[in-house]
Each structure stands twice: as C-alpha cells, then as structure tokens.
Amino acid sequence: MTIPPFKLNGRIWLEIDEEKILGHGRVELLERIHASGSIRQAALQMKMSYKQAWDLVNHINDGFKQPLVISKRGGKGGGVALLTPFGQEVIKEFRELQLKFFQFLEVNGKK
C-alpha cells in the first residue's frame, strides 16, 4: 500500500484546565494593544468589537497568575492599556514555541 503525498499542518495554543487561554489571534490582539496602547484601537485593527476584545483580555488575564494587560479607564484624554513585562515575556515565549513548531512542520511535514 502506498501512502499518497501529504503535508502536516496545525496551530499551537495554550490551554489551562482544558480551556483555550492563548493562541495566534489572542497573541496578535496583545501585540496590537502593546503597539497602540489601546484595547479599542487593537479591536478596531482586528475588526472585532470592543466588548469582544475586552472579554478576551479579561479571559487571558484570568488564565494566568498575574495579568498580561493592565488598563486605566479613560477620562478627558481617553484610557490606556499596557502589556506588563510578564505579558511581553509570555508573547516572546509563545512566538518562540510557534517558530519551533513551524520548523518542525517544515522538516517533518512533507511525505
């Protein structure tokens, strides 16, 4: 029996208690928050609602022992959202893991 040519594919995400906490889209949201300083701007850039972005940020923060994003409510000048140093480290580690996964797929994924 011959096996037809195939290619491996996949995505990586982190789960805690069988619940997805962090994946490609959520990391992108965090990176956009970091770049813009705003959950609202990050949500607009990703074409998602502000509420959905807030819910995701809260879910991510609740999944870790310390927050990845801290925010201050707006006033006259508007609010601000910042990635914590821990949040920056989590993103860095996720991107490194993702790179290793893609390298694995490249080396082992074509048969």
Residue frames as qw, qx, qy, qz and C-alpha x, y, z in Angstrom:
[[0.000, 0.889, 0.458, 0.000, 0.00, 0.00, 0.00],
 [0.422, 0.236, -0.012, 0.875, 1.39, 3.40, -0.93],
 [0.149, -0.717, -0.440, 0.520, 0.66, 6.47, 1.10],
 [0.367, 0.789, 0.280, 0.406, -0.28, 9.49, -1.02],
 [0.373, 0.251, -0.223, 0.865, 1.80, 12.65, -0.56],
 [0.354, -0.819, -0.448, -0.052, 0.68, 14.73, 2.37],
 [0.239, 0.487, -0.271, 0.796, 1.66, 17.83, 4.29],
 [0.396, -0.490, -0.644, 0.434, 1.37, 18.33, 8.02],
 [0.034, -0.558, -0.086, -0.825, -0.31, 21.49, 9.21],
 [0.509, -0.566, -0.618, 0.198, -1.52, 22.83, 12.51],
 [0.083, -0.768, 0.097, -0.628, -1.68, 25.57, 15.08],
 [0.471, -0.084, -0.680, 0.555, -0.45, 25.89, 18.62],
 [0.349, -0.679, -0.053, -0.643, -2.41, 27.26, 21.55],
 [0.142, 0.184, -0.780, 0.581, -2.14, 27.10, 25.31],
 [0.613, -0.481, -0.459, -0.426, -4.83, 25.55, 27.46],
 [0.039, -0.239, 0.716, -0.655, -5.35, 25.68, 31.20],
 [0.421, 0.171, 0.745, -0.488, -7.87, 23.22, 32.64],
 [0.380, 0.333, 0.806, 0.309, -8.83, 22.24, 29.07],
 [0.205, 0.900, 0.337, -0.184, -9.76, 25.82, 28.22],
 [0.602, 0.454, 0.134, 0.643, -8.00, 27.79, 25.48],
 [0.342, -0.789, -0.162, 0.483, -6.18, 30.72, 27.02],
 [0.031, -0.763, 0.342, 0.547, -3.72, 31.83, 24.36],
 [0.739, 0.304, 0.525, 0.291, -3.36, 31.26, 20.63],
 [0.445, 0.198, 0.338, 0.805, -2.31, 33.08, 17.48],
 [0.045, -0.723, -0.407, -0.556, -5.27, 35.51, 17.41],
 [0.524, -0.820, -0.220, 0.068, -5.07, 36.36, 21.08],
 [0.639, -0.325, 0.116, 0.687, -1.34, 36.96, 20.84],
 [0.287, 0.426, 0.370, 0.774, -1.98, 39.25, 17.87],
 [0.282, -0.849, -0.344, -0.284, -4.52, 41.16, 19.98],
 [0.638, -0.670, -0.063, 0.374, -1.96, 41.54, 22.79],
 [0.565, -0.025, 0.256, 0.784, 0.70, 42.72, 20.34],
 [0.095, 0.623, 0.393, 0.669, -1.68, 45.30, 18.89],
 [0.461, -0.850, -0.253, -0.016, -2.58, 46.51, 22.39],
 [0.673, -0.434, 0.072, 0.594, 1.12, 46.85, 23.12],
 [0.426, 0.217, 0.350, 0.805, 1.74, 48.80, 19.90],
 [0.067, -0.639, -0.381, -0.665, -1.27, 51.12, 20.21],
 [0.064, 0.057, -0.572, 0.816, -1.66, 51.42, 23.99],
 [0.523, 0.065, 0.135, -0.839, -5.38, 50.87, 23.49],
 [0.402, 0.164, 0.897, -0.081, -7.76, 47.92, 23.61],
 [0.498, 0.691, 0.314, -0.419, -10.20, 49.89, 21.47],
 [0.295, 0.731, -0.462, -0.407, -7.60, 50.55, 18.75],
 [0.158, -0.271, 0.942, 0.118, -6.44, 46.93, 18.80],
 [0.483, 0.382, 0.747, -0.251, -10.05, 45.77, 18.43],
 [0.470, 0.762, 0.027, -0.444, -10.63, 48.13, 15.50],
 [0.120, 0.622, -0.701, -0.328, -7.46, 46.94, 13.78],
 [0.141, -0.081, 0.986, 0.041, -8.61, 43.33, 14.14],
 [0.453, -0.136, -0.459, -0.752, -12.18, 44.13, 13.09],
 [0.416, -0.357, -0.824, 0.143, -13.68, 42.88, 16.34],
 [0.329, -0.826, -0.264, -0.373, -15.96, 44.56, 18.81],
 [0.015, -0.631, 0.488, -0.603, -14.55, 46.43, 21.77],
 [0.770, -0.370, 0.282, -0.437, -16.53, 44.13, 24.08],
 [0.981, 0.142, -0.123, 0.049, -15.09, 41.02, 22.45],
 [0.504, 0.547, -0.433, 0.509, -11.55, 42.39, 22.84],
 [0.337, -0.570, 0.429, -0.614, -12.23, 43.29, 26.50],
 [0.927, -0.195, 0.124, -0.297, -13.67, 39.83, 27.14],
 [0.882, 0.306, -0.266, 0.241, -10.61, 38.18, 25.58],
 [0.218, 0.600, -0.477, 0.605, -8.20, 40.33, 27.59],
 [0.587, -0.469, 0.365, -0.550, -10.06, 39.52, 30.81],
 [0.992, 0.001, -0.021, -0.126, -10.09, 35.81, 29.92],
 [0.696, 0.452, -0.384, 0.404, -6.36, 35.85, 29.21],
 [0.064, -0.599, 0.471, -0.645, -5.59, 37.76, 32.42],
 [0.779, -0.346, 0.247, -0.462, -7.74, 35.37, 34.45],
 [0.968, 0.165, -0.189, -0.007, -5.92, 32.38, 32.96],
 [0.596, 0.378, -0.444, 0.551, -2.52, 33.41, 34.29],
 [0.565, -0.498, -0.492, 0.437, -1.36, 34.03, 37.84],
 [0.175, -0.564, -0.073, 0.804, -0.61, 37.64, 37.01],
 [0.503, 0.767, 0.273, -0.291, -2.06, 39.99, 34.39],
 [0.624, 0.159, 0.418, 0.641, -0.65, 40.31, 30.90],
 [0.098, 0.552, 0.287, 0.776, -2.52, 43.58, 30.28],
 [0.180, -0.523, -0.530, 0.642, -3.29, 46.39, 32.68],
 [0.114, 0.578, 0.446, 0.673, -5.64, 49.19, 31.77],
 [0.073, -0.341, -0.403, 0.846, -6.72, 52.53, 33.12],
 [0.255, 0.725, 0.639, -0.031, -10.17, 53.87, 32.38],
 [0.329, 0.413, 0.270, 0.805, -10.45, 56.82, 30.08],
 [0.096, -0.714, -0.381, 0.579, -11.30, 60.31, 31.00],
 [0.246, 0.858, -0.034, -0.450, -10.68, 63.51, 29.15],
 [0.123, 0.653, -0.652, -0.365, -7.69, 62.07, 27.27],
 [0.855, 0.169, -0.402, -0.282, -9.03, 58.51, 26.94],
 [0.862, -0.432, 0.261, -0.047, -7.89, 55.30, 28.58],
 [0.262, 0.670, -0.691, -0.063, -4.67, 53.41, 28.21],
 [0.981, -0.134, 0.104, -0.093, -3.82, 49.72, 28.11],
 [0.092, 0.753, -0.652, 0.007, -0.34, 48.39, 28.66],
 [0.907, 0.062, -0.414, 0.035, 1.27, 45.00, 28.30],
 [0.612, -0.740, 0.278, -0.023, 3.00, 44.07, 31.52],
 [0.056, 0.639, -0.759, -0.109, 6.60, 42.81, 31.46],
 [0.513, -0.029, 0.846, -0.143, 5.11, 39.38, 32.20],
 [0.676, 0.596, 0.322, -0.289, 2.79, 39.78, 29.22],
 [0.366, 0.792, -0.437, -0.220, 5.72, 40.69, 26.99],
 [0.192, -0.431, 0.882, -0.007, 7.59, 37.59, 28.18],
 [0.646, 0.234, 0.687, -0.235, 4.57, 35.34, 27.55],
 [0.631, 0.728, 0.014, -0.269, 4.30, 36.66, 23.99],
 [0.147, 0.717, -0.670, -0.127, 8.02, 36.15, 23.41],
 [0.382, -0.204, 0.896, -0.100, 7.83, 32.56, 24.67],
 [0.693, 0.448, 0.487, -0.287, 4.72, 31.87, 22.58],
 [0.518, 0.784, -0.236, -0.249, 6.39, 33.22, 19.42],
 [0.027, -0.572, 0.818, 0.053, 9.49, 31.09, 20.07],
 [0.539, 0.059, 0.818, -0.192, 7.35, 27.99, 20.57],
 [0.660, 0.636, 0.238, -0.322, 5.40, 28.80, 17.42],
 [0.317, 0.758, -0.522, -0.227, 8.63, 29.18, 15.42],
 [0.229, -0.338, 0.912, -0.025, 9.88, 25.79, 16.64],
 [0.631, 0.324, 0.646, -0.282, 6.53, 24.25, 15.70],
 [0.589, 0.746, -0.055, -0.305, 6.69, 25.74, 12.18],
 [0.111, 0.652, -0.738, -0.133, 10.26, 24.48, 11.80],
 [0.456, -0.071, 0.875, -0.147, 9.12, 21.01, 12.87],
 [0.675, 0.540, 0.398, -0.306, 6.33, 21.10, 10.29],
 [0.416, 0.788, -0.359, -0.278, 8.75, 22.21, 7.58],
 [0.026, -0.511, 0.859, 0.040, 11.24, 19.43, 8.31],
 [0.248, 0.009, 0.957, -0.151, 8.77, 16.62, 9.02],
 [0.481, 0.430, 0.435, -0.629, 5.62, 17.67, 7.27],
 [0.598, 0.529, -0.327, -0.505, 6.15, 16.63, 3.64],
 [0.491, -0.186, 0.850, 0.034, 5.87, 12.96, 2.89]]
